[in-house]
Amino acid sequence: MIKAILIFNNHGKPRLSKFYEHYTEDTEQQIIRETFHLVSKRDENVCNFLEGGMLIGGSDNKLIYRHYATLYFVFCVDSSESELGILDLIQVFVETLDKCFENVCELDLIFHVDKVHNILAEMVMGGMVLETNMNEIITQVDAQNKMEKSEAGIAGAPARAVSAVKNMNLPEMPKNINIGDISIKVPNLPSFK
Amino acid sequence: MSPSVCLQEMIRVIRGARTQGEERGVIQRECAAIRAQFRQADSGGRSHNLAKLLYVHMLGYPAHFGQMECVRLIASSKYSEKRIGYLGAMMLLDEKQDASLLITNSIKNDLSHSSQHVQSLALCTLACMGSAEMCRDLAPEIERLLKASNSYIKKKAALCAVHIVRKIPELGEMFTPSAHSLLSEKNHGVLHGAVILITELCERNPDNLKQFRKSVPELVQIMKNLVTSGYSPEHNVAGISDPFLQVRILRLLRILGRNNDAASDAMNDLLAQVYSTSKSITTGISFPFHSIHSIYGLYTLYMVKRIGTFLLIIEFSYISMTSLQKIVQTDHTAVQRHRGTIVDCLKDQDASVKRRALELSLALVSAANIRSMMKELLLFLSTCPPELRSHAASGIFNAAERYAPSQRWHIDTILHVLVTAGGDVRDETVPNLIQLITAASELHCYTVHKLYRALISDIVQQSLVQVACWCIGEYGDLLLKGECEEITPMQVTEDDVLDALETVLQSHMSTPTSRGFALTAIMKLSTRITNNVDRIRSVVSIYGSCIDVELQQRAVEYNALFKKYDHMRYFTMSYCTVILEFGCRSRLSLVLGY
């Protein structure tokens, strides 16, 4: 079972934290700090598996992490999960994020945390792996987003479009549009009987 | 900042804060605004407010006042509000909160909603934070959904069922028939969920094993299809068709085939086929390991050979050692052939790999290889990271006790460990070592010379100091005699010995226990030496007014021995045959009558 999924940057600021077991808020923050502390000490060429800290799960707990540019993706799992399988899963997760956000970068994760949660909810549910097929995940996420947009109406449109429509000054628009004198040759149609 | 500003705007403002204090101020203002908004029950922008609250929660600030808002949003009819409400429920609510019971009804309604997306939201939340009561109420709904026609819902319902079984194992019977039928699905997601459900049912209740053994042919067929199928782009990871599903099925087969010949036979051909396809390392990585795990009952030697080659690659050395650890209890000899590689892993830079290598090396020690292994382990002890030291030291002691080829070797090993890592050994090491030395009577001379040498070079390691003092006290006459067969003796005078012991007594590095040992040793020497009895007498009387109570008591007793009971001195201070830590003193108490 996956106990927690954490994404934080090179300075330890959390970008996503999802816990599949209940902990108090203080414990959650402590776990994030402890995990960052353990993971940031690792060299680049050592293996991606760590025995975890004592706070989350005790002795049965492993941390499996991947480091991409400025972000660490850390999955805290217990012994029933396959370590290499989870590494593959992290890869699929990142590729899905890349597809959904078009060349994802840290800023995307910062400003669209809720979207990242929605994508993650299609992959991991209740601490168990739900779906690993990238296309399937993206199809579902797109369908859900469409549903949200259709409900939102004008409020869901991008801000600039909304303000443009609001600023459109309808009374000022000319009523008589003079397009000049165009002589249009009307063909001589026979009368219909 | 206007109250209904969107999430992005708030994040921008928070990131603009330059200090921690400024950030806290921004967030406090924002939370106050959100709280006011919640109280107003204003319908516009509710989902934005909750989204902002969840972001603030992730940063670590309290957000419990959002719980009721989650309940309200879940009950709303708009999808966007439901979505953020359920997300909030997963992050802020848990079984201990009363608010979680309030959403049970909403979840029930949503499970029968016409839109599959709403159903999936409800299933997801139930699987993440469903309490035992909620699970009990909603289990029939989940069972119904397992038979739904929509595979998207089916796979989510399967995982939800796993959560329910974990919370309330008795309800597992409800899901057993549906679990069977799910195996005939084509959709990989559903199959995956079904296999996890069956694994959970079998692990919780051994009776289910009998039932699900009937499914072994079906599982084998699914695996065969996956292994022999052509290239399928959607499930393909590094050339293997859906390795996640294959690994799950293999794990389930391992559970079903354990201790059951009939089921194992059914799996034989398949596993041989799977094993042969996993031969090349480059295609897929997790897959070969699980195939190996599963077939270990049948193909031990091949498998262990394969693992050996994996050991050489850094990513895999950790995993292969974990697998070998599980095998070494049952099949010791097969793992022995990789001893060389494992011992090399002890020198690896990676701390996780070192830890695994240490455990495996300790498990591989046997009478045949004890000398070479001990050399490696002692080398490891001198360079290992501090967190592994005490584990390594106790492992070495256990191994030495079981397989020591000679007493001298045993004593040497323990001394070496004390010199290298004396601070990390357990407390009973000292009396154990003393007992060992006493038992090895022909080595007394050798031991006392060695310990004396160690003592004069360094008195930092307290366990070593204690053993050395005791030994010098007991066998001081052998030390002073200056002849020894096994080791070139140093020429030691009585003054040298007393100097060494007094250094221990006076050093600020010595613990009170060590000082006690040193004082007793000095006292014992009074019967072994001839010239410096006065020096001993003066030392003992000085400590009669020492601050440390324990030391003072000893010194006073010894003083009394000198003054009033000099005739008893030889008796009480003679060779210890009773191996108590304070053996001499107990005899003394007998004599002095208290």
Boltz contact constraints between the chains, C-beta under 6 A:
constraints:
  - contact:
      token1: [A, 14]
      token2: [B, 58]
      max_distance: 6.0
  - contact:
      token1: [A, 17]
      token2: [B, 58]
      max_distance: 6.0
  - contact:
      token1: [A, 22]
      token2: [B, 94]
      max_distance: 6.0
  - contact:
      token1: [A, 29]
      token2: [B, 60]
      max_distance: 6.0
  - contact:
      token1: [A, 46]
      token2: [B, 350]
      max_distance: 6.0
  - contact:
      token1: [A, 47]
      token2: [B, 314]
      max_distance: 6.0
  - contact:
      token1: [A, 47]
      token2: [B, 315]
      max_distance: 6.0
  - contact:
      token1: [A, 47]
      token2: [B, 318]
      max_distance: 6.0
  - contact:
      token1: [A, 47]
      token2: [B, 350]
      max_distance: 6.0
  - contact:
      token1: [A, 49]
      token2: [B, 318]
      max_distance: 6.0
  - contact:
      token1: [A, 49]
      token2: [B, 352]
      max_distance: 6.0
  - contact:
      token1: [A, 50]
      token2: [B, 352]
      max_distance: 6.0
  - contact:
      token1: [A, 82]
      token2: [B, 247]
      max_distance: 6.0
  - contact:
      token1: [A, 82]
      token2: [B, 286]
      max_distance: 6.0
  - contact:
      token1: [A, 83]
      token2: [B, 319]
      max_distance: 6.0
  - contact:
      token1: [A, 84]
      token2: [B, 285]
      max_distance: 6.0
  - contact:
      token1: [A, 84]
      token2: [B, 286]
      max_distance: 6.0
  - contact:
      token1: [A, 85]
      token2: [B, 247]
      max_distance: 6.0
  - contact:
      token1: [A, 85]
      token2: [B, 286]
      max_distance: 6.0
  - contact:
      token1: [A, 88]
      token2: [B, 237]
      max_distance: 6.0
  - contact:
      token1: [A, 111]
      token2: [B, 8]
      max_distance: 6.0
  - contact:
      token1: [A, 111]
      token2: [B, 11]
      max_distance: 6.0
  - contact:
      token1: [A, 113]
      token2: [B, 55]
      max_distance: 6.0
  - contact:
      token1: [A, 114]
      token2: [B, 51]
      max_distance: 6.0
  - contact:
      token1: [A, 117]
      token2: [B, 87]
      max_distance: 6.0
  - contact:
      token1: [A, 121]
      token2: [B, 124]
      max_distance: 6.0
  - contact:
      token1: [A, 125]
      token2: [B, 124]
      max_distance: 6.0
  - contact:
      token1: [A, 125]
      token2: [B, 127]
      max_distance: 6.0
  - contact:
      token1: [A, 125]
      token2: [B, 159]
      max_distance: 6.0
  - contact:
      token1: [A, 126]
      token2: [B, 127]
      max_distance: 6.0
  - contact:
      token1: [A, 126]
      token2: [B, 128]
      max_distance: 6.0
  - contact:
      token1: [A, 126]
      token2: [B, 159]
      max_distance: 6.0
  - contact:
      token1: [A, 126]
      token2: [B, 163]
      max_distance: 6.0
  - contact:
      token1: [A, 128]
      token2: [B, 159]
      max_distance: 6.0
  - contact:
      token1: [A, 128]
      token2: [B, 196]
      max_distance: 6.0
  - contact:
      token1: [A, 130]
      token2: [B, 159]
      max_distance: 6.0
  - contact:
      token1: [A, 131]
      token2: [B, 189]
      max_distance: 6.0
  - contact:
      token1: [A, 132]
      token2: [B, 244]
      max_distance: 6.0
  - contact:
      token1: [A, 133]
      token2: [B, 234]
      max_distance: 6.0
  - contact:
      token1: [A, 133]
      token2: [B, 235]
      max_distance: 6.0
  - contact:
      token1: [A, 135]
      token2: [B, 234]
      max_distance: 6.0
  - contact:
      token1: [A, 144]
      token2: [B, 117]
      max_distance: 6.0
  - contact:
      token1: [A, 147]
      token2: [B, 79]
      max_distance: 6.0
  - contact:
      token1: [A, 147]
      token2: [B, 117]
      max_distance: 6.0
  - contact:
      token1: [A, 148]
      token2: [B, 79]
      max_distance: 6.0
  - contact:
      token1: [A, 148]
      token2: [B, 80]
      max_distance: 6.0
  - contact:
      token1: [A, 151]
      token2: [B, 78]
      max_distance: 6.0
  - contact:
      token1: [A, 151]
      token2: [B, 79]
      max_distance: 6.0
  - contact:
      token1: [A, 151]
      token2: [B, 80]
      max_distance: 6.0
